[in-house]
């Protein structure tokens, strides 16, 4: 038992030192395999959104410290599943739900509502049928206006 506790402490310390959430699978709602979710993030998302989810100015929106805010405005939950990079990702509906849940917990846990319902495979299957393409930036700006404060003005651009 002491060995397992020591191993868990080492893993948590290593994850924290690397800048990754030390949350266990039970602590991340809707994520049964955090390592797999992280791998999907690396392969499907971070190329544009960057490893730290800071985005690329003028081309790819930042997600760090922001993505959870979309869950607090009407239509925001749907938006997160319908943006082109999510809706058209080469992932199964279950893997897509898991990586989106992981992304919320990893990059913006402070803004994920306490009553958050994790995305499910069935929900992803339904939502990703309605991909936001050219209107994605306009929808993002409209949603961001619903949670805009002085620090969030850049989201509306």
Backbone torsions as a table, in degrees:
resi	resn	phi	psi	omega
1	UNK	NA	-40.4	179.0
2	UNK	-62.7	-37.0	179.4
3	UNK	-63.8	-41.3	179.4
4	UNK	-66.0	-40.8	179.1
5	UNK	-66.2	-40.5	178.4
6	UNK	-64.6	-41.0	178.6
7	UNK	-63.3	-44.3	179.3
8	UNK	-62.1	-40.5	178.5
9	UNK	-64.3	-42.0	178.6
10	UNK	-64.2	-42.8	179.1
11	UNK	-63.3	-45.1	179.6
12	UNK	-63.0	-43.0	179.7
13	UNK	-65.1	-41.5	178.6
14	UNK	-64.8	-41.1	179.2
15	UNK	-65.3	-42.2	179.4
16	UNK	-65.1	-42.1	179.5
17	UNK	-63.8	-33.5	179.8
18	UNK	-81.7	-5.1	179.5
19	UNK	87.4	10.3	-180.0
20	UNK	-100.5	148.7	178.9
21	UNK	-59.5	136.5	178.3
22	UNK	-89.6	11.3	-178.9
23	UNK	-62.3	142.7	175.7
24	UNK	-88.1	165.4	180.0
25	UNK	-52.4	-36.4	-179.7
26	UNK	-67.7	-22.2	-177.6
27	UNK	-88.4	-11.3	179.8
28	UNK	-110.5	102.4	-177.8
29	UNK	-58.8	129.3	176.5
30	UNK	80.3	11.3	-179.8
31	UNK	-123.6	103.5	-179.7
32	UNK	-84.9	-21.1	-178.7
33	UNK	-141.0	88.9	-178.2
34	UNK	-58.0	-35.2	179.6
35	UNK	-64.2	-40.7	178.0
36	UNK	-67.0	-42.6	178.8
37	UNK	-61.1	-43.2	178.2
38	UNK	-62.6	-41.4	178.2
39	UNK	-61.6	-42.0	176.7
40	UNK	-63.7	-39.9	176.3
41	UNK	-58.0	-48.2	-178.2
42	UNK	-59.5	-46.7	-174.9
43	UNK	-79.6	-29.8	-172.5
44	UNK	-109.3	-21.9	-169.3
45	UNK	-122.7	-43.0	-169.0
46	UNK	-69.9	-17.0	177.0
47	UNK	-58.8	-36.5	178.2
48	UNK	-99.4	-42.7	-175.2
49	UNK	-84.8	-5.8	180.0
50	UNK	74.0	155.2	-177.8
51	UNK	-56.7	-31.3	-179.0
52	UNK	-96.9	8.2	179.5
53	UNK	63.5	25.4	179.3
54	UNK	-81.0	-10.5	178.4
55	UNK	75.0	-176.3	178.3
56	UNK	-126.4	115.2	-177.6
57	UNK	-49.4	137.0	177.1
58	UNK	76.1	-10.4	-179.8
59	UNK	-129.3	-38.3	-174.9
60	UNK	-133.2	121.0	-177.3
61	UNK	-62.9	147.0	172.0
62	UNK	-70.1	149.9	176.9
63	UNK	-118.9	-29.2	-176.9
64	UNK	-61.0	127.0	178.3
65	UNK	71.8	8.0	-174.4
66	UNK	-131.2	-40.7	-168.6
67	UNK	-55.3	-37.8	179.9
68	UNK	-65.3	-24.8	179.7
69	UNK	-63.2	-28.3	179.9
70	UNK	-64.6	-24.8	179.2
71	UNK	-71.2	-11.8	-176.9
72	UNK	-97.7	0.1	-179.9
73	UNK	-122.2	146.0	178.8
74	UNK	-56.6	128.8	179.7
75	UNK	89.6	-11.2	-177.6
76	UNK	-68.9	-39.6	178.5
77	UNK	-60.2	-44.9	179.9
78	UNK	-65.6	-42.9	-179.9
79	UNK	-53.8	-45.9	-177.2
80	UNK	-59.9	-28.9	179.8
81	UNK	-91.3	-12.3	-173.9
82	UNK	-107.9	-6.5	176.9
83	UNK	-63.4	149.2	-172.4
84	UNK	-53.2	-44.3	-177.4
85	UNK	-64.6	-27.2	178.1
86	UNK	-86.4	-56.4	-174.2
87	UNK	-60.7	-29.8	-177.9
88	UNK	-104.8	8.4	179.8
89	UNK	-60.1	145.3	-180.0
90	UNK	-82.1	60.3	179.2
91	UNK	-133.6	152.9	173.7
92	UNK	-67.0	163.7	178.2
93	UNK	-59.8	-39.6	179.7
94	UNK	-66.1	-44.9	179.3
95	UNK	-66.3	-36.6	179.2
96	UNK	-66.4	-42.7	176.4
97	UNK	-60.9	-43.2	-179.1
98	UNK	-63.7	-45.2	-178.6
99	UNK	-68.6	-33.9	177.2
100	UNK	-68.4	-42.0	176.1
101	UNK	-62.1	-42.7	179.0
102	UNK	-63.5	-42.8	-179.1
103	UNK	-60.7	-42.9	177.8
104	UNK	-61.3	-46.1	-179.0
105	UNK	-69.6	-34.3	-176.6
106	UNK	-78.4	-43.8	-170.3
107	UNK	-104.6	-10.9	178.8
108	UNK	-157.6	51.6	-178.1
109	UNK	-62.0	-27.1	-178.1
110	UNK	-65.8	-24.9	-177.6
111	UNK	-105.7	2.0	176.2
112	UNK	-77.4	121.8	-177.4
113	UNK	-59.2	148.9	179.9
114	UNK	-59.7	-30.1	-178.8
115	UNK	-95.9	20.8	-179.2
116	UNK	-56.3	129.3	172.5
117	UNK	-98.5	120.4	-180.0
118	UNK	-58.4	146.6	173.2
119	UNK	-62.7	146.8	178.0
120	UNK	-119.8	165.6	177.8
121	UNK	-60.5	-42.0	-179.3
122	UNK	-63.7	-41.5	178.8
123	UNK	-65.0	-42.8	179.3
124	UNK	-62.4	-41.0	179.8
125	UNK	-58.5	-41.7	-179.8
126	UNK	-72.9	-46.3	-174.4
127	UNK	-70.0	-38.2	-174.5
128	UNK	-74.4	-3.1	174.5
129	UNK	-72.8	-20.3	-177.8
130	UNK	-112.8	73.6	-176.5
131	UNK	-71.0	131.2	172.3
132	UNK	-84.4	121.7	-179.3
133	UNK	-109.8	-96.6	-177.5
134	UNK	-67.5	-22.6	-178.4
135	UNK	-87.5	-1.7	-175.9
136	UNK	-57.5	-45.6	-178.9
137	UNK	-64.9	-39.8	179.5
138	UNK	-65.9	-42.9	178.9
139	UNK	-64.8	-42.0	178.5
140	UNK	-58.7	-46.1	-179.3
141	UNK	-62.5	-41.7	179.2
142	UNK	-63.6	-44.5	179.4
143	UNK	-66.5	-43.1	-179.6
144	UNK	-62.4	-31.3	177.6
145	UNK	-62.4	-25.2	178.7
146	UNK	-73.7	-19.4	177.2
147	UNK	-126.4	18.0	-175.5
148	UNK	-70.4	133.9	168.6
149	UNK	-127.9	-179.7	-179.1
150	UNK	-54.5	-38.5	-179.4
151	UNK	-75.0	-12.8	-177.7
152	UNK	-103.6	4.5	-177.0
153	UNK	-58.4	-33.4	-178.5
154	UNK	-65.1	-23.9	179.4
155	UNK	-65.6	-25.3	-174.5
156	UNK	-81.5	-4.4	-178.1
157	UNK	-91.8	NA	NA
